[in-house]
């Protein structure tokens, strides 16, 4: 499809960038579809169908040929989900491009962390792993032996993270009510998150977290 050593990272939204590639490094055929969306910052887009080896992806490429941002005029953005896979060097990238300003750090701790849902203690551990990710609240990952797994019900929900990998979810039963998708775990995380492999984390935005006996204020986040 495309192969370049000079991609540009363009922040179309605040959380992570998009890859914009030089048109000259796109090997697939781009067939103009017509006008695309208008961006207040990037200008008017032209949409393209991407064709290669008999496969077609309508509207999967966008160019801003007359953009007020001169650097964008000779670049093309390929729709992330329309492509089979993306690579940085020889390593596959998942979900979306990595943000170079995001860090993921996992630290062992001896703090006592207790998780409550509707007043019911769901987990308690004095050997949590604390995961710090830029722009998000601290996450407390607890060993499964310290979690009331009998209160957790497997969910069909699966999410992906370009830094940590693919997460599986559980809903939590407390006081006769099922609270959907409040806990998750990474069985085989990517390198940045390998220290939390098999541990269970809980949405601190939606339940009560106590650290050394002190109830933590529920954070706000995109989630």
C-alpha positions as MATLAB code, in Angstrom:
seq = 'XXXXXXXXXXXXXXXXXXXXXXXXXXXXXXXXXXXXXXXXXXXXXXXXXXXXXXXXXXXXXXXXXXXXXXXXXXXXXXXXXXXXXXXXXXXXXXXXXXXXXXXXXXXXXXXXXXXXXXXXXXXXXXXXXXXXXXXXXXXXXXXXXXXXXXXXXXXXXXXXXXXXXXXXXXXXXXXXXXXXXXXXXXXXXXXXXXXXXXXXXXXXXXXXXXXXXXXXXXXXXXX';
ca = [
       0.000    0.000    0.000;
       2.545    2.533    1.179;
       6.080    2.574    2.527;
       7.806    5.711    3.756;
      10.669    6.885    5.926;
       9.222   10.389    6.206;
       5.705   10.238    7.638;
       4.147   13.213    9.403;
       2.178   13.017   12.619;
      -0.896   15.259   12.469;
      -3.102   15.853   15.524;
      -6.646   15.904   14.154;
      -7.918   15.204   17.687;
      -6.176   15.963   21.008;
      -5.464   12.402   22.148;
      -3.273   10.848   19.461;
      -1.966   11.665   15.977;
      -2.767   10.385   12.506;
      -0.153    9.313    9.974;
       0.070   11.534    6.903;
       2.257   10.037    4.168;
       3.935   11.623    1.147;
       1.813   10.949   -1.931;
       4.964    9.808   -3.732;
       5.379    6.968   -1.191;
       1.882    5.555   -1.724;
       2.133    2.585   -4.074;
      -1.615    1.948   -4.349;
      -3.721    3.722   -6.963;
      -5.771    6.642   -5.641;
      -8.985    7.223   -7.588;
     -10.670   10.532   -6.810;
     -14.156   10.162   -5.293;
     -14.957   13.853   -4.946;
     -15.112   16.388   -2.114;
     -14.449   15.170    1.401;
     -15.054   16.842    4.740;
     -14.095   20.418    5.557;
     -11.692   21.073    8.441;
     -11.446   24.578    9.954;
      -7.684   24.123   10.273;
      -6.795   21.861    7.340;
      -9.230   23.153    4.723;
     -11.315   21.232    2.176;
     -10.511   17.561    1.683;
     -10.651   15.412   -1.421;
     -11.611   11.772   -0.885;
     -10.144    8.851   -2.832;
     -10.787    5.182   -3.361;
      -7.670    3.125   -2.704;
      -7.023    0.328   -5.209;
      -4.276   -2.276   -5.081;
      -4.000   -5.835   -6.423;
      -7.715   -5.981   -7.211;
      -8.806   -4.786   -3.759;
     -10.771   -1.533   -3.383;
     -11.363    0.619   -0.308;
     -13.780    3.452   -1.209;
     -13.098    6.742    0.546;
     -10.094    5.294    2.383;
      -7.714    8.126    1.468;
      -7.949   11.862    2.054;
      -5.856   14.747    0.751;
      -5.887   18.470    1.485;
      -4.336   19.653   -1.779;
      -5.149   23.330   -1.192;
      -4.723   23.336    2.560;
      -3.779   26.600    4.279;
      -1.192   24.404    6.041;
       1.396   24.155    3.282;
       3.056   21.047    4.751;
      -0.143   19.017    4.216;
      -0.609   19.668    0.503;
       1.559   16.796   -0.761;
       0.500   14.332    1.946;
      -2.274   11.755    2.092;
      -4.018   10.193    5.061;
      -5.061    6.545    4.709;
      -8.001    5.398    6.815;
      -6.579    3.333    9.673;
      -9.327    0.700    9.795;
      -9.446    0.268    6.007;
      -5.881   -1.057    5.998;
      -4.993   -4.629    7.024;
      -2.033   -3.651    9.196;
       0.375   -0.848   10.053;
       4.046   -1.065   11.011;
       6.636    1.222   12.558;
       9.910   -0.236   11.358;
       9.283   -4.007   11.693;
       6.883   -3.818   14.651;
       3.129   -3.855   14.098;
       1.162   -0.931   15.529;
      -2.361   -1.536   16.789;
      -5.517    0.594   17.247;
      -3.989    3.951   16.251;
      -0.566    5.597   15.878;
       1.372    5.913   19.103;
       1.614    9.370   20.611;
       5.312   10.286   21.084;
       4.303   12.409   24.090;
       2.650    9.501   25.924;
       4.502    7.411   28.502;
       3.422    4.226   30.230;
       5.193    3.371   33.495;
       4.349    0.433   35.772;
       5.585    0.523   39.372;
       5.364   -2.135   42.085;
       3.819   -0.857   45.306;
       3.198   -1.991   48.884;
       0.201    0.308   49.344;
      -3.005   -1.432   50.350;
      -5.608   -0.942   47.629;
      -9.230   -1.880   48.218;
     -11.918   -1.837   45.532;
     -15.578   -1.444   46.470;
     -18.692   -1.565   44.302;
     -21.907   -0.406   45.952;
     -20.297   -0.954   49.352;
     -19.143   -4.506   48.545;
     -15.403   -5.238   48.716;
     -14.484   -6.723   45.347;
     -10.688   -6.774   45.718;
      -7.992   -5.911   48.231;
      -4.226   -6.193   47.833;
      -1.010   -4.942   49.409;
       0.991   -5.807   46.289;
      -0.619   -3.826   43.489;
       1.055   -2.587   40.344;
       0.450    1.093   39.646;
       0.234    2.020   35.983;
       0.863    5.643   35.053;
      -0.160    6.654   31.531;
       0.114   10.228   30.287;
      -3.231   12.020   30.416;
      -5.059    9.283   32.361;
      -5.619    8.637   36.076;
      -3.343    6.184   37.849;
      -4.584    2.620   37.378;
      -4.339   -0.007   40.127;
      -3.704   -3.540   38.837;
      -4.266   -6.289   41.399;
      -3.320  -10.006   41.380;
      -6.273  -12.295   40.662;
      -5.869  -14.188   43.992;
      -6.656  -10.858   45.690;
      -9.829  -10.319   43.630;
     -13.281  -11.754   44.365;
     -13.452  -13.448   40.985;
     -16.739  -15.079   42.078;
     -18.311  -11.603   41.781;
     -16.926  -11.010   38.292;
     -18.839  -12.090   35.198;
     -16.996  -12.357   31.853;
     -18.075   -9.793   29.287;
     -18.001   -9.900   25.502;
     -16.317   -6.489   25.483;
     -12.793   -6.328   24.069;
     -10.736   -3.174   23.638;
      -7.320   -2.427   22.173;
      -4.561   -0.069   23.241;
      -1.486    0.719   21.108;
       0.684    0.748   24.238;
      -0.730   -2.174   26.252;
      -2.481   -4.498   23.798;
      -5.878   -6.228   23.906;
      -7.979   -6.203   27.076;
     -10.746   -8.557   28.176;
     -13.502   -7.314   30.503;
     -15.703   -8.389   33.402;
     -18.917   -7.014   34.810;
     -19.291   -6.996   38.598;
     -22.197   -8.381   40.602;
     -22.889   -6.483   43.828;
     -26.043   -6.356   45.949;
     -28.083   -8.104   43.295;
     -27.114   -5.666   40.528;
     -24.733   -6.244   37.615;
     -22.388   -3.302   36.915;
     -21.233   -3.654   33.330;
     -17.584   -3.692   32.251;
     -15.987   -2.310   35.419;
     -12.873   -4.531   35.366;
     -10.358   -5.544   32.726;
      -7.120   -7.434   32.236;
      -4.378   -7.875   29.628;
      -3.424  -11.528   29.199;
      -0.528  -10.867   26.828;
       0.247   -7.147   26.923;
       2.687   -5.335   24.682;
       6.118   -4.386   26.014;
       5.017   -1.155   27.695;
       2.468   -3.023   29.786;
       4.069   -6.434   30.289;
       4.323   -5.948   34.088;
       0.527   -5.997   34.379;
       0.055   -9.278   32.484;
      -2.793  -11.253   34.045;
      -3.568   -8.610   36.686;
      -7.028   -7.075   37.107;
      -7.768   -3.358   36.950;
     -10.950   -1.458   37.804;
     -12.556    1.714   36.478;
     -11.792    4.153   39.280;
     -14.142    6.617   37.540;
     -17.113    4.328   38.256;
     -16.455    2.675   41.629;
     -14.718    3.345   44.944;
     -10.957    2.933   45.381;
      -9.355    3.078   48.816;
      -5.569    3.464   49.113;
      -4.152    2.806   52.584;
      -7.673    3.235   53.932;
      -8.312    6.583   52.272;
     -11.106    6.787   49.721;
      -9.815    8.298   46.502;
     -11.760   10.975   44.654;
     -13.276    9.568   41.466;
     -11.267   10.988   38.559;
     -12.613   12.356   35.298;
     -11.227   11.016   32.037;
     -12.287   10.343   28.423;
     -13.708    7.061   29.788;
];
